[in-house]
Structure formats: C-alpha cells, structure tokens
C-alpha cells in the first residue's frame, strides 16, 4: 500500500514560483523520466487533493497537459 500523498502548500509567492518552475522542468524532461517514475508522478499529482469520481478525468487532463507541453523549450 502506498504512503499518503503529501499536499504541497504555498506559504508565499516565492514558494508558488518555485513549484511552477519545478513543474516546468519536470514537464520539459518528461520523455526522459522512466515510465515507472512517470506513473508515480501522475498518481501523486492526481491524488494530491484526495480521490473521487473526478480522479480519472483529472489524470487525463494532467496527461494531456504534459503531452502538449513535453519537451517544449524556449
């Protein structure tokens, strides 16, 4: 059984900026991340606010976003 997903909270605008940049880096490197790690990232991102009927739709939205932007470089 997996450990519960820890929700990241923003204490200030700098925290939010750091998380946005981290996410940008992960998305840009997505195709280089091993598939099993990708699966864990998607699971954690999807379940970060709990599970429910919208979980499958959210996972699909996240996956679509990643594939739309994966490898994008300025």
Backbone bond lengths (Angstrom), bond angles and torsions (degrees), N, CA, C in turn:
res aa  C-N    CA-C-N  psi(-1)  N-CA   C-N-CA  omega(-1)  CA-C   N-CA-C  phi
1 X - - - 1.446 - - 1.529 108.73 -
2 X 1.320 116.23 137.19 1.460 121.78 -177.78 1.519 111.25 -76.48
3 X 1.321 114.52 152.36 1.466 119.81 174.55 1.525 108.22 -71.29
4 X 1.330 117.66 151.90 1.459 119.69 177.61 1.526 110.61 -60.65
5 X 1.318 115.00 148.43 1.456 120.92 179.14 1.523 108.35 -77.86
6 X 1.326 116.07 128.89 1.462 120.79 177.29 1.523 108.58 -84.76
7 X 1.303 116.70 125.51 1.458 121.60 179.95 1.525 108.84 -81.69
8 X 1.326 116.04 129.09 1.457 121.63 177.64 1.523 107.67 -82.63
9 X 1.319 115.69 128.87 1.461 119.95 177.05 1.515 109.00 -113.64
10 X 1.309 114.95 149.36 1.453 120.85 -179.80 1.515 108.94 -98.21
11 X 1.325 115.96 120.23 1.454 120.14 177.80 1.515 111.45 -85.45
12 X 1.337 115.82 -21.03 1.460 119.93 -179.86 1.527 108.99 -162.19
13 X 1.324 116.30 178.38 1.461 120.91 -178.10 1.523 111.95 -64.48
14 X 1.322 117.20 -31.98 1.462 119.87 179.50 1.527 110.55 -64.88
15 X 1.331 117.46 -39.82 1.469 120.52 177.11 1.523 110.39 -59.88
16 X 1.319 116.47 -44.69 1.464 120.40 -179.84 1.529 110.61 -63.14
17 X 1.321 117.78 -41.22 1.459 122.26 178.63 1.529 110.29 -62.64
18 X 1.317 117.21 -41.25 1.460 121.63 179.80 1.531 110.01 -63.87
19 X 1.318 117.10 -44.67 1.465 120.66 179.89 1.527 110.34 -64.72
20 X 1.328 117.86 -41.63 1.471 120.51 177.78 1.526 111.04 -60.25
21 X 1.322 116.78 -42.89 1.468 119.78 179.30 1.524 111.36 -67.69
22 X 1.328 116.81 -38.68 1.455 120.41 177.57 1.529 110.47 -62.77
23 X 1.313 116.92 -44.85 1.461 121.35 178.39 1.527 110.21 -61.94
24 X 1.321 117.05 -41.68 1.463 120.63 177.94 1.528 110.39 -58.46
25 X 1.322 116.40 -44.66 1.460 120.42 178.87 1.518 112.10 -63.27
26 X 1.320 117.36 -42.50 1.471 121.18 179.42 1.528 110.06 -63.40
27 X 1.328 117.19 -45.51 1.464 120.44 -179.38 1.528 110.50 -63.34
28 X 1.325 117.22 -42.43 1.468 119.74 -179.85 1.525 112.56 -64.33
29 X 1.313 117.46 -29.25 1.466 121.97 -178.98 1.531 112.83 -99.28
30 X 1.318 117.87 6.09 1.468 122.94 -170.97 1.528 112.71 -48.50
31 X 1.316 117.28 -47.11 1.463 120.32 -176.21 1.529 113.21 -67.42
32 X 1.314 117.73 -15.43 1.469 122.06 178.41 1.527 112.24 -93.85
33 X 1.301 116.80 -10.37 1.466 121.31 -179.10 1.532 107.95 -82.04
34 X 1.333 117.84 131.94 1.473 119.91 179.12 1.538 111.40 -55.79
35 X 1.332 115.38 145.02 1.475 121.31 -175.75 1.520 112.38 -55.28
36 X 1.333 118.62 -39.59 1.464 119.73 -178.74 1.534 110.99 -67.45
37 X 1.326 117.14 -32.07 1.467 120.30 176.63 1.529 109.44 -73.42
38 X 1.328 117.83 -40.21 1.464 121.24 175.37 1.530 110.28 -55.58
39 X 1.330 115.78 -44.79 1.472 120.42 -179.46 1.529 111.07 -61.35
40 X 1.322 117.19 -41.54 1.470 120.75 178.96 1.530 111.10 -67.13
41 X 1.333 117.00 -40.94 1.472 120.45 177.98 1.520 109.68 -61.27
42 X 1.334 117.26 -46.93 1.468 120.87 179.60 1.525 111.40 -61.43
43 X 1.336 116.01 -42.22 1.467 119.96 179.29 1.523 110.51 -61.78
44 X 1.325 116.67 -48.10 1.465 120.34 -179.19 1.522 111.51 -63.87
45 X 1.327 116.74 -42.23 1.472 120.05 179.86 1.521 110.90 -64.66
46 X 1.316 116.56 -38.94 1.462 120.77 -178.28 1.527 111.84 -71.48
47 X 1.314 117.13 -38.17 1.466 121.17 -175.09 1.527 113.83 -94.80
48 X 1.331 118.05 4.81 1.461 121.29 -175.30 1.523 112.68 -58.82
49 X 1.301 118.13 -29.96 1.472 121.58 179.73 1.513 112.44 -110.84
50 X 1.336 116.40 17.42 1.454 120.63 179.44 1.517 110.92 103.19
51 X 1.317 115.28 173.87 1.454 119.65 -179.86 1.523 109.18 -114.37
52 X 1.288 114.09 160.24 1.456 120.54 179.97 1.512 109.22 176.54
53 X 1.316 116.59 -170.76 1.465 119.76 -176.73 1.531 113.40 -62.85
54 X 1.316 117.31 -23.61 1.468 120.42 -178.76 1.531 112.63 -84.55
55 X 1.316 118.01 -4.01 1.462 121.89 -174.97 1.533 112.09 -60.08
56 X 1.324 118.04 -45.78 1.467 121.11 -179.16 1.529 110.65 -63.50
57 X 1.323 116.94 -41.87 1.465 120.50 179.37 1.528 110.38 -65.37
58 X 1.317 117.10 -40.12 1.461 121.01 179.31 1.532 110.31 -64.25
59 X 1.308 116.76 -43.25 1.467 120.13 178.31 1.532 109.90 -59.31
60 X 1.316 117.11 -42.45 1.464 121.21 178.86 1.523 111.22 -64.13
61 X 1.327 117.54 -39.86 1.462 121.60 177.69 1.527 110.79 -63.92
62 X 1.314 116.70 -43.34 1.461 121.32 179.35 1.529 109.73 -63.87
63 X 1.320 116.39 -45.51 1.466 121.16 180.00 1.528 110.70 -61.41
64 X 1.318 116.83 -43.96 1.467 121.04 178.53 1.527 110.30 -61.27
65 X 1.323 116.90 -44.40 1.463 121.58 178.79 1.532 110.62 -59.42
66 X 1.315 116.08 -47.60 1.464 120.33 -178.54 1.521 110.40 -60.00
67 X 1.323 116.63 -48.03 1.461 119.24 -176.37 1.525 111.78 -69.28
68 X 1.297 117.13 -28.25 1.476 120.70 176.93 1.524 110.25 -68.84
69 X 1.337 117.08 -36.05 1.458 121.11 -173.04 1.518 114.70 -109.37
70 X 1.323 118.99 -6.80 1.461 121.38 -176.68 1.518 110.76 -58.51
71 X 1.314 115.27 131.59 1.448 120.98 177.43 1.521 114.34 80.64
72 X 1.354 117.69 -2.43 1.458 119.81 177.64 1.515 109.52 -61.82
73 X 1.293 115.47 132.08 1.464 120.52 175.86 1.503 107.88 -136.64
74 X 1.317 115.90 140.26 1.474 118.37 179.31 1.515 112.12 -63.70
